Amino acid sequence: MFGHSFRHKDTLAGIVFVLFGTLAFLIAQRYPAGTLLDMGPGYFPRALSALLVLLGLGIMARGLRTGGAALATWAFRPLLILTLSMVLFGLLVERIGLVPAMVILIFTSSAAGREFRLREVAVLTALMCLFSVAVFVWGLGMHFPLFAWGF
Amino acid sequence: MELLNNLSLGFGVALTLGNIGYCFIGVLLGTLIGVLPGIGPLVTISMLLPITFGMPPVSALIMLAGIYYGAQYGGSTAAILVNLPGEVSSSVTCLDGYQMARRGKAGYALATAALASVIAGFIGTLAIATLAKPLSAWAIEFGAEDYFGLMVMGLVSATVLSNGDLAKSLGMVMFGLLLGLIGTDVNSGIERFTFNVPELADGIGFSILAVGLFAMPEVVSNLGQKETREVFTAKISGVMMSWAEFKAILPPSLRGTTVGGLFGMLPGVGPTVSAFAAYMVEKKVSKDPARFGLGAVEGVAAPEAANNAASQTTFIPTLTLGIPGSATMALIFGALVMYGVQPGPTVMVRDPQLFWGVVASMFVGNVMLVALNLPLVGVWVRLLTVPYRWLFPCIIMFCAFGNYTVNSSVVDVYVCAAIGVLGYVMAQLDCPPAPMVLGYVLGPQMEEYMRRALLLSGGDSMVFLRSPLSLFFLVVAALLLISMSIPAIRRKKHIVYEEKSEAEAKA
């Protein structure tokens, strides 16, 4: 019964709130709280995170009691691919230059879709590279190394 | 008379060549994304935030506003021709608009949507111009405790009225408030919640949070669904309407404008609910309600007028009281804060050019929209067939690269990816992202006003209840919370949303 409840939105949402609230509350212990007259940097975060934990517990209790709505299916594949492609872009952009990193970004993120048509992706990549270089580098005058192969 | 002076000041700003250009880019992009399925104003505005940081605030705001109300126009095109709302707020237009198109009256339906929208746009903008001044005049003498109370009320009202579970929305507000505290504390210089990452010393950038919460989860959940679309390809004729046809749509447009204009000012209501309410009103007023759903022109005119009027008047609480009433307004609000403009009662005094410039630009933008939408409808129809697999890699590229350009920092890209995952998880758990953004934007200010109020009062926490204004705001906030906990009212709210989703399902 208990394991079943964890598949409900309310229970899980409550757990997420409690986790983040507890984490924030623990971290906030390192900042001086001060007094009401002279609030320190720890005062507001402590109050907030305590409230968040309480609220999270309430939502969790409601979920365990009533069940609440069941979870929708997760789109794990797109989530994983898109997140990884952004991280990859971050890892590469300063090492191999903007244009190659962007090519890799668009190719990898396209793989998250249902269909991957090589020719379409290639055209799309060329257009987007041209567009972003035109807008950001030539238009707004930002300076990025477009190509850099030094690893 | 003062109104005319103010408006002429505004037009002086809005009619410079550069700002006309930004207004045009805004409404063009707005129409485009309104037509394109799967990409809305929230995603677009968050994607474009990094670009706007290099622009003067007034130009940026003119462009962002143009995207917002332009999207309402474009959304109706898709609703009428494809029976798929380009924007959620156009879902009501599907009901009768698509039926008109199937009966060979696509041109009349499109023209009705455009004209009703422009009528509403003009009246809505006039409403902003006339109502904003008195609303913000009394708000100038605020003390620190009053601002604190106002922010509490704003956060509470936006959560209470938004389409989501009350407890979860409140949780998201607090989560957002905590996220807003990341970075260096201005009073003590202590870095909070930065995990010793130097890039976090200035906090999480607003555009990073916006992209992570709105763009990424949207793309992921779109990819998780099957793409089904049936494009209505019949030839469109008759976009010019006769005088008799115009007379038929004028009264419903005006009624729709009234409903939408009033609803739009309430925080958390916004264009979608307004359009739905206007449709209901039309059905009640009509002598022959049976025609609705079978191609009644009033069923297009009223909701289209309503969602446009509402999208204009939602600017009133944002710009005058500093309370963003909807998710998009929260984005625009956050953008203003990033530009160094404090939205709220002082905007009109401190930045009259910004305020009146944006108001005047809405007149300009509404005229541009009619010109863009009616003669060019053929172009937009063709855009309806653009597959999502071309769009989403571009969105992701904008998310990653756009946020990288702000500080040339790869850490920003990682943080954005992480918030994207968080945003998707929260969306799956039915926790709405808009309250989180509101909390994030207001967090640092709330803390600051609370500190200041307590310092000035000598540490007396009763100060918030002693100031009449602050007391008023807090009482309103409490009443809203209590009223939403009473089952009868909660059920009523659910009925409104259920009927709305029924309407969407029917569409």
Boltz contact constraints between the chains, C-beta under 6 A:
constraints:
  - contact:
      token1: [A, 9]
      token2: [B, 429]
      max_distance: 6.0
  - contact:
      token1: [A, 9]
      token2: [B, 430]
      max_distance: 6.0
  - contact:
      token1: [A, 12]
      token2: [B, 429]
      max_distance: 6.0
  - contact:
      token1: [A, 13]
      token2: [B, 168]
      max_distance: 6.0
  - contact:
      token1: [A, 13]
      token2: [B, 429]
      max_distance: 6.0
  - contact:
      token1: [A, 13]
      token2: [B, 431]
      max_distance: 6.0
  - contact:
      token1: [A, 17]
      token2: [B, 171]
      max_distance: 6.0
  - contact:
      token1: [A, 24]
      token2: [B, 178]
      max_distance: 6.0
  - contact:
      token1: [A, 27]
      token2: [B, 193]
      max_distance: 6.0
  - contact:
      token1: [A, 31]
      token2: [B, 190]
      max_distance: 6.0
  - contact:
      token1: [A, 36]
      token2: [B, 454]
      max_distance: 6.0
  - contact:
      token1: [A, 36]
      token2: [B, 459]
      max_distance: 6.0
  - contact:
      token1: [A, 36]
      token2: [B, 461]
      max_distance: 6.0
  - contact:
      token1: [A, 37]
      token2: [B, 459]
      max_distance: 6.0
  - contact:
      token1: [A, 39]
      token2: [B, 451]
      max_distance: 6.0
  - contact:
      token1: [A, 41]
      token2: [B, 185]
      max_distance: 6.0
  - contact:
      token1: [A, 41]
      token2: [B, 188]
      max_distance: 6.0
  - contact:
      token1: [A, 41]
      token2: [B, 190]
      max_distance: 6.0
  - contact:
      token1: [A, 41]
      token2: [B, 192]
      max_distance: 6.0
  - contact:
      token1: [A, 44]
      token2: [B, 447]
      max_distance: 6.0
  - contact:
      token1: [A, 45]
      token2: [B, 181]
      max_distance: 6.0
  - contact:
      token1: [A, 48]
      token2: [B, 174]
      max_distance: 6.0
  - contact:
      token1: [A, 48]
      token2: [B, 177]
      max_distance: 6.0
  - contact:
      token1: [A, 48]
      token2: [B, 178]
      max_distance: 6.0
  - contact:
      token1: [A, 51]
      token2: [B, 174]
      max_distance: 6.0
  - contact:
      token1: [A, 52]
      token2: [B, 174]
      max_distance: 6.0
  - contact:
      token1: [A, 55]
      token2: [B, 171]
      max_distance: 6.0
  - contact:
      token1: [A, 59]
      token2: [B, 167]
      max_distance: 6.0
  - contact:
      token1: [A, 75]
      token2: [B, 220]
      max_distance: 6.0
  - contact:
      token1: [A, 75]
      token2: [B, 223]
      max_distance: 6.0
  - contact:
      token1: [A, 75]
      token2: [B, 224]
      max_distance: 6.0
  - contact:
      token1: [A, 78]
      token2: [B, 220]
      max_distance: 6.0
  - contact:
      token1: [A, 78]
      token2: [B, 223]
      max_distance: 6.0
  - contact:
      token1: [A, 79]
      token2: [B, 220]
      max_distance: 6.0
  - contact:
      token1: [A, 79]
      token2: [B, 424]
      max_distance: 6.0
  - contact:
      token1: [A, 82]
      token2: [B, 396]
      max_distance: 6.0
  - contact:
      token1: [A, 83]
      token2: [B, 417]
      max_distance: 6.0
  - contact:
      token1: [A, 83]
      token2: [B, 421]
      max_distance: 6.0
  - contact:
      token1: [A, 86]
      token2: [B, 400]
      max_distance: 6.0
  - contact:
      token1: [A, 86]
      token2: [B, 413]
      max_distance: 6.0
  - contact:
      token1: [A, 86]
      token2: [B, 417]
      max_distance: 6.0
  - contact:
      token1: [A, 87]
      token2: [B, 417]
      max_distance: 6.0
  - contact:
      token1: [A, 89]
      token2: [B, 400]
      max_distance: 6.0
  - contact:
      token1: [A, 90]
      token2: [B, 410]
      max_distance: 6.0
  - contact:
      token1: [A, 90]
      token2: [B, 413]
      max_distance: 6.0
  - contact:
      token1: [A, 90]
      token2: [B, 414]
      max_distance: 6.0
  - contact:
      token1: [A, 105]
      token2: [B, 397]
      max_distance: 6.0
  - contact:
      token1: [A, 105]
      token2: [B, 400]
      max_distance: 6.0
  - contact:
      token1: [A, 106]
      token2: [B, 393]
      max_distance: 6.0
  - contact:
      token1: [A, 106]
      token2: [B, 397]
      max_distance: 6.0
  - contact:
      token1: [A, 109]
      token2: [B, 393]
      max_distance: 6.0
  - contact:
      token1: [A, 109]
      token2: [B, 396]
      max_distance: 6.0
  - contact:
      token1: [A, 110]
      token2: [B, 393]
      max_distance: 6.0
  - contact:
      token1: [A, 112]
      token2: [B, 223]
      max_distance: 6.0
  - contact:
      token1: [A, 113]
      token2: [B, 389]
      max_distance: 6.0
  - contact:
      token1: [A, 115]
      token2: [B, 389]
      max_distance: 6.0
  - contact:
      token1: [A, 124]
      token2: [B, 390]
      max_distance: 6.0
  - contact:
      token1: [A, 128]
      token2: [B, 394]
      max_distance: 6.0
  - contact:
      token1: [A, 128]
      token2: [B, 397]
      max_distance: 6.0
  - contact:
      token1: [A, 132]
      token2: [B, 401]
      max_distance: 6.0
  - contact:
      token1: [A, 136]
      token2: [B, 405]
      max_distance: 6.0
  - contact:
      token1: [A, 140]
      token2: [B, 54]
      max_distance: 6.0
  - contact:
      token1: [A, 142]
      token2: [B, 405]
      max_distance: 6.0
